[in-house]
């Protein structure tokens, strides 16, 4: 996120196809994925550190991380105030959301697909930072994800969202703007600023997209503290 790039103490970034797939769940070659993850860490200046992965179960669970662990299951957002913790999640159309409080020196990473967005994961993560760490100056960055022009859903999904975020599509389908829905949650939860990369994973070949190529490849997001 350009707007957060110069924040002292915050390390964050999104991998591209140039790094290779960083998702293990559907990987046919685990060693290649692990090598890509190490390359991502090197690029971020975190060489040799361990990744703490978001379980990403498409819900609204949030967890605090005080020391590195392989994975925190059953949650879609992690928050830490510890410099030795590298938060990590994988994506292929869902949205990564970076959270940062420069006053409290607390950072978070959210995984927001349609189910997590509908469940309010972004709102919950901001509230968790406030309740758990006393954060009162939270900045949010919404990373690359499938945009509202491309994300076609059925009526059973569309009706679960405010009409502000849904537009008619073709052949009885609807277009859902997840970025706008998450931005609204973040603002309503009290984030001081919400920034967006406005990069669509389906439109941009910089990132894997499940809707464009459902081949199991994933890009990653890293959030850490210096």
C-alpha positions, 0 to 999 in steps of 0.5 A: 500500500503506497499510503502505508509504505513509509510508516516507520515500524510497519512491514507489509506487502503482497506477493505477485506471480513473479514470486510463484504460488505461496499456497500450500492447500492445493499445491502439487509441489510443496517444495516449490511453494515453500521456496516461494514463501522464503523468496517472499520473506527475503523480498520483504527484508524478513529473511529467516523469520517464520511465518504465522499463517491465518487459518482462513476459514471464511469467518469473522474470527480474530486472534492475538499472536504473541509469538510465532506459530505455524498457523492459527486455525479457525480465524480470518484475522490475526493481530500482533504487537510483537516485532518477532511475529510475521503475519501471513495469509494467502489469497486468490480473489479474496481481499487482504486487509492491512491494519496498523496503529502507529500510536499503539504500534499494533498491526493486523492482517485480515482475510476477507472473502464474501463469507467473511465480509458478510460476517463482518471480519473487518469490523471485528478486527478493528474492534479487537484491536481497540478492545485487546490493545487499546488502539484508537488510531487505526489505519487500514489498507485494502489490497488486491482482490476481485473488483465489483465489475468482475465478481459475479454472484448468485442471488442467494449471495447478493441478498446477504449484502446491503444494496449499496454494494450490489449491482445487476449483472448478466443472465440473472447474476449480480455483481458484488463489490467486496472492497466497498463493503469492507471499506464501509465496515472499516469506516463504521468501526472507527478506522481513521483512514481507509486506503485501497490499491484498487487492483483487481485480481481477475483483471491483473495478471500480476496476481492469481485469480480463482475466477480467471484460472482455478488452478490452486495458485495463491498470492500472499500478504505479509504484515510484520512490525520492526 
